């Protein structure tokens, strides 16, 4: 029996528009300092979704409820730890409660809003395709923006600060550009690396049956990812996308994809070596030849986040010395902690790390369960998304980072969450549809 077959066409269209707007807003500018278009869009969609579909939350699957409970507990624990003066005697100032609240609360809001949008959808594949297509198109445009920034567009130089911080200070993106790292509208190159990783996986999912279009799109996204000089993209996103392309393609397409990727890497590295070149390919060459660098491999590939003289050790030592169990609260502390795990330790202590591990474990269980009802293309996309988010968590708070959060959690909801009405049933696949669907015919 088909699920939710009486969903009005208007409701389906509204869900698609909402998904489109959420991804689009992720690429939007800051409205004022500290407030992004993304935040406003998420709150608006979530408010409307709760207003009209809140009754669906009572029937949410156990794993969805568990995810929401763990995320809520994370926010609550960090808020509890912030009571009083957690940084008294530490000698450092807090980053700010608003920034911490944004990082920790946004995943929960997107989870609830995305679930309510998808719960009555008779064709979840369409929502996935809307999200994936929007993401791929916007990232291709961002590649153009990043390249124009590289060649010195004065118009973009005046416009892009509104996307980075909009507070008048020196942004991370401006500092990164001095190292040959160009990420377009993304303030942190690592954020751009995660987004390009997700975008490349989305392109493989959408276009695996159209090799020429996949090649053109994939090369554009690969160039954008390389311009960020993000190791998350180079070491995780790009290999996973290549593996997924390899699994679903013919030998001709496999050979072509490998040769195209090798060509891009060679040309990129060659251009970077030219006199007065501003491309960060010198970094790429160093990553491909780590034996020429000092320090351990672990230290080199994690930008000294791990290994000898870890840049994250200072924050970890402060927490473990002054407040190991609860951390310093939702306001954080003004020292580098570019890691999901260290962010959890800083904001909620050892309990925060346990909650972060539990959230990721639940996501893996959700993916394992999709293998019984989802199409292989969707299962592979879900696996790729989790590999990027979990693997990248060592170098960036991938589940809570600016701009990354909304897209990541929206894909998690659309790919990994089974509608509550299922009760063991599976969605039918219309035989006339030429596109891959997320659900199979019941056995």
C-alpha positions in Angstrom: 0.0 0.0 0.0 1.5 3.4 -1.0 2.4 5.8 1.8 0.7 9.1 2.2 -0.9 9.0 -1.2 -3.4 11.7 -0.3 -0.8 14.4 0.1 -2.1 17.5 -1.9 0.0 18.6 -4.8 0.3 22.0 -3.2 1.9 20.4 -0.1 4.4 18.6 -2.2 5.3 21.8 -4.0 5.6 23.7 -0.8 8.0 21.1 0.5 10.1 21.3 -2.6 10.2 25.1 -2.5 11.2 25.0 1.2 14.1 22.6 0.5 15.2 24.8 -2.4 15.1 27.9 -0.2 17.0 26.2 2.7 19.9 25.2 0.4 19.8 28.6 -1.4 19.9 30.5 1.9 23.0 28.6 2.9 24.9 30.6 0.3 23.3 33.9 1.3 25.1 36.9 2.8 25.1 38.2 6.4 22.1 40.4 7.0 23.9 42.1 9.8 27.0 41.2 11.7 26.4 37.8 13.3 23.1 37.0 11.5 23.2 35.1 8.2 20.5 34.6 5.6 20.8 30.9 6.4 19.7 31.4 10.0 16.7 33.5 9.1 15.5 31.0 6.4 15.9 28.0 8.7 13.9 29.7 11.5 11.2 30.7 9.1 10.8 27.3 7.5 11.0 25.6 10.9 8.3 27.9 12.4 5.9 27.3 9.5 6.6 23.5 9.5 5.9 23.3 13.2 2.8 25.5 12.9 1.2 23.2 10.3 2.7 19.8 10.9 3.7 19.7 14.6 1.3 16.7 15.1 3.6 14.5 13.1 6.3 14.8 15.7 4.3 12.6 18.1 4.7 9.7 15.6 8.4 10.2 14.7 10.5 7.0 14.4 12.5 6.1 17.5 15.8 6.9 15.9 14.6 10.4 14.9 13.4 11.0 18.4 16.7 9.8 19.8 18.6 12.1 17.4 16.5 15.1 18.5 16.9 14.1 22.2 20.7 13.8 21.9 21.0 17.1 20.1 18.7 18.8 22.6 20.7 17.4 25.5 23.9 18.7 23.9 22.4 22.2 23.7 21.0 21.9 27.3 24.2 20.7 28.8 26.3 23.4 27.1 23.7 26.0 28.4 23.9 24.6 31.9 27.7 24.7 31.8 27.6 28.4 30.9 25.8 29.3 34.1 27.8 31.3 36.6 31.4 32.2 35.5 32.9 29.1 33.9 35.9 31.0 32.6 36.8 32.6 36.0 40.5 32.1 36.6 41.1 30.6 33.2 42.6 33.8 31.7 40.6 33.6 28.4 37.4 35.2 27.2 34.4 33.5 25.7 33.6 33.6 22.0 30.0 34.5 22.7 26.8 32.8 23.6 25.1 33.7 20.3 27.7 32.0 18.2 27.6 28.9 20.4 23.8 28.8 20.4 23.8 29.1 16.6 26.3 26.2 16.2 24.5 23.8 18.6 20.8 24.7 18.1 20.8 25.0 14.3 21.2 21.2 13.7 18.2 20.4 15.9 16.1 23.0 14.2 17.1 21.7 10.7 16.4 18.1 11.9 12.9 19.0 13.0 12.1 21.2 10.0 13.5 18.8 7.5 11.6 15.9 9.0 8.3 17.7 9.0 8.9 18.7 5.4 9.7 15.1 4.3 7.3 13.2 6.5 4.3 13.5 4.2 6.2 13.3 0.9 5.1 10.5 -1.4 8.3 10.9 -3.3 11.3 11.7 -1.1 13.6 11.2 -4.1 12.2 14.4 -5.6 13.2 16.3 -2.5 16.6 14.8 -2.5 17.1 15.8 -6.1 15.9 19.3 -5.4 18.4 19.7 -2.6 21.2 18.0 -4.6 20.6 20.0 -7.8 20.4 23.3 -6.0 23.7 22.5 -4.1 25.5 21.5 -7.3 24.5 24.5 -9.3 25.3 27.0 -6.5 28.7 25.4 -5.9 29.5 25.6 -9.6 28.7 29.3 -9.5 30.9 29.6 -6.4 33.8 28.1 -8.3 33.4 30.9 -10.8 33.4 33.4 -8.0 36.5 31.9 -6.4 38.3 32.0 -9.7 37.4 35.6 -10.3 38.6 36.4 -6.8 41.9 34.8 -7.8 42.3 37.0 -10.9 41.4 40.1 -8.9 37.8 41.2 -9.5 37.4 44.5 -7.7 33.6 44.1 -7.6 33.8 40.8 -5.8 36.4 42.2 -3.5 33.9 44.7 -2.3 30.9 42.3 -2.3 32.3 39.1 -0.7 33.0 40.5 2.8 29.2 40.6 3.3 29.3 36.8 2.9 32.3 36.3 5.2 31.6 38.2 8.4 30.2 41.6 7.6 31.7 43.0 10.8 34.4 45.2 9.2 37.3 43.1 10.5 39.8 40.9 8.8 38.1 37.7 7.8 39.5 34.2 7.6 38.9 34.2 3.9 41.1 37.2 3.4 43.9 35.7 5.5 43.5 32.4 3.5 43.8 34.2 0.2 47.3 35.3 1.1 48.2 31.6 1.1 46.6 31.0 -2.3 43.3 29.6 -0.8 40.1 30.9 -2.5 36.8 29.7 -1.3 34.3 32.1 -2.8 31.5 33.0 -0.4 32.8 30.7 2.3 34.7 32.4 5.0 36.7 29.3 6.0 38.3 27.2 3.3 37.5 24.1 5.3 33.8 24.9 5.2 34.2 25.2 1.4 36.0 21.9 1.3 33.2 20.1 3.1 30.5 21.7 0.9 32.4 20.9 -2.3 32.7 17.3 -1.0 29.0 17.1 -0.5 28.4 18.7 -3.8 30.6 16.3 -5.7 28.8 13.4 -4.1 25.5 15.0 -5.0 26.6 15.4 -8.6 27.6 11.7 -8.9 24.1 10.8 -7.5 22.3 13.0 -10.0 24.3 12.4 -13.1 25.8 8.9 -12.9 23.8 7.9 -16.0 25.0 11.0 -17.9 28.8 10.7 -18.1 29.5 13.7 -20.2 27.5 16.1 -18.0 28.9 14.4 -14.9 32.5 14.9 -16.2 31.9 18.6 -16.9 30.1 19.2 -13.5 32.6 17.1 -11.6 35.6 18.9 -13.1 34.0 22.3 -12.2 33.4 21.2 -8.6 36.9 19.6 -8.4 38.5 22.9 -9.4 36.4 24.7 -6.8 37.4 22.2 -4.1 41.1 22.5 -5.1 41.0 26.3 -5.0 40.0 26.0 -1.3 43.1 23.9 -0.7 41.0 22.0 1.8 42.4 18.6 3.0 38.9 17.5 3.8 38.1 17.8 0.1 41.4 16.3 -1.2 41.7 13.4 1.3 38.0 12.5 1.9 35.5 14.1 -0.4 37.3 13.7 -3.7 38.4 10.0 -3.2 34.9 9.0 -2.0 33.3 10.7 -5.0 35.7 9.0 -7.3 35.0 5.6 -5.6 31.2 6.1 -6.1 31.7 7.1 -9.7 33.8 4.0 -10.2 31.2 1.7 -8.7 28.3 2.9 -10.8 30.0 3.5 -14.1 31.3 1.5 -17.2 35.0 0.9 -17.7 35.1 3.7 -20.3 33.6 6.1 -17.8 35.9 4.9 -15.0 39.0 5.4 -17.1 37.8 8.8 -18.3 37.1 10.0 -14.7 40.5 8.9 -13.5 42.3 10.5 -16.4 40.3 13.7 -16.1 41.0 14.0 -12.4 44.7 13.3 -12.9 44.7 16.0 -15.6 43.1 18.6 -13.3 45.6 17.8 -10.6 48.6 18.1 -12.9 47.5 21.3 -14.5 46.5 22.8 -11.2 49.9 22.0 -9.7 51.7 23.2 -12.8 49.9 26.6 -12.8 50.6 26.9 -9.1 54.4 26.6 -9.8 54.5 29.5 -12.2 56.3 32.6 -11.2 54.0 35.0 -9.2 51.2 32.4 -9.2 48.6 33.1 -6.6 47.0 29.6 -6.7 47.4 27.4 -3.6 48.6 24.4 -5.6 52.0 24.6 -3.9 50.0 23.3 -0.8 48.6 20.6 -3.0 52.1 19.5 -4.1 53.2 19.4 -0.5 50.2 17.2 0.4 51.1 14.8 -2.4 54.7 14.7 -1.4 54.7 14.7 2.4 58.1 13.1 2.7 59.6 16.5 1.9 58.1 18.1 4.9 59.1 18.2 8.5 57.1 16.6 11.3 54.9 13.5 11.4 52.4 12.5 8.7 49.6 12.9 11.2 50.7 16.4 12.1 51.2 17.4 8.5 47.9 16.2 7.1 45.9 17.7 10.0 47.6 21.1 9.8 49.2 20.4 13.2 45.7 19.9 14.8 46.9 16.4 15.8 50.4 14.9 16.4 53.4 16.8 17.5 52.8 20.3 19.0 49.1 20.0 18.4 47.3 23.4 18.0 44.3 21.9 19.7 46.2 20.8 22.8 45.9 24.2 24.4 42.1 24.2 24.4 41.9 20.6 25.5 44.4 21.2 28.3 42.4 24.2 29.5 39.2 22.2 29.7 40.7 19.2 31.3 42.4 21.3 33.9 39.5 23.7 34.8 36.2 22.0 33.9 36.7 18.5 32.4 33.1 17.2 32.9 31.0 20.1 31.7 33.4 22.3 29.8 33.1 26.1 29.6 29.6 26.2 28.3 27.9 27.4 25.1 30.0 30.6 24.9 33.1 28.6 24.2 36.6 30.1 24.6 38.8 32.2 22.4 41.3 29.6 21.4 41.4 27.5 18.2 39.3 24.3 18.3 38.7 23.3 14.6 37.2 19.9 15.4 33.8 18.6 16.3 35.3 16.7 19.2 37.2 19.5 20.7 34.2 21.8 20.2 32.1 19.3 22.2 34.8 19.1 24.9 35.0 22.9 25.2 31.3 23.5 25.3 30.1 20.5 27.3 33.1 18.6 28.6 33.5 14.9 28.6 29.7 14.5 28.5 29.7 16.6 25.4 32.1 14.2 23.7 29.9 11.3 24.7 26.9 13.0 23.2 28.7 13.9 20.0 29.8 10.2 19.6 26.2 9.1 20.3 24.8 11.4 17.6 27.3 10.1 15.0 26.6 6.5 16.1 22.8 7.0 15.6 23.5 8.4 12.2 25.4 5.3 11.2 22.6 3.1 12.5 20.1 5.2 10.4 22.2 4.6 7.3 22.5 0.8 8.0 18.7 0.6 8.2 18.2 2.5 4.9 19.8 -0.5 3.1 16.6 -2.5 3.6 14.3 0.1 1.9 16.4 2.6 -0.1 17.7 2.3 -3.6 21.5 1.6 -4.0 22.2 5.1 -5.4 20.6 6.7 -2.4 22.4 4.3 0.0 25.7 5.2 -1.6 25.0 8.9 -1.3 24.1 8.5 2.3 27.3 6.6 3.0 29.3 9.2 1.2 27.7 12.0 3.2 28.4 10.2 6.5 32.0 9.5 5.6 32.6 13.2 4.8 30.9 14.4 7.9 32.4 11.9 10.3 35.9 11.8 8.7 36.0 15.6 8.4 34.9 16.1 12.0 38.6 15.9 13.0 39.4 19.1 11.1 36.1 21.0 11.3 32.9 20.9 13.3 31.1 19.4 10.3 27.7 18.9 12.0 27.6 22.4 13.5 29.8 24.6 11.2 28.5 27.8 9.6 26.8 27.1 6.2 27.6 23.4 6.4 25.1 22.6 9.1 21.9 23.3 7.1 22.9 21.3 4.0 24.4 18.4 6.0 21.4 17.9 8.3 18.9 18.4 5.4 20.7 15.6 3.5 20.7 13.5 6.6 17.0 13.9 7.0 16.1 13.3 3.4 18.4 10.3 2.9 18.4 8.5 6.3 15.0 9.1 7.9 12.2 6.7 7.3 8.7 8.3 7.4 6.7 7.3 10.5 3.8 5.9 8.6 5.9 3.1 7.1 5.6 0.6 10.0 7.6 -1.9 7.9 6.2 -1.0 4.5 8.3 0.4 1.7 7.5 3.0 -0.8 6.6 1.9 -4.3 8.7 2.9 -7.3 6.6 4.1 -10.2 7.5 1.9 -13.1 7.3 4.8 -15.6 9.9 6.9 -13.8 13.4 6.8 -15.5 15.1 8.3 -12.4 16.4 6.3 -9.4 14.0 6.4 -6.4 14.8 6.1 -2.7 12.5 3.2 -2.1 11.8 -0.2 -3.6 8.8 -2.3 -4.3 7.8 -4.3 -1.2 9.0 -7.9 -1.4 
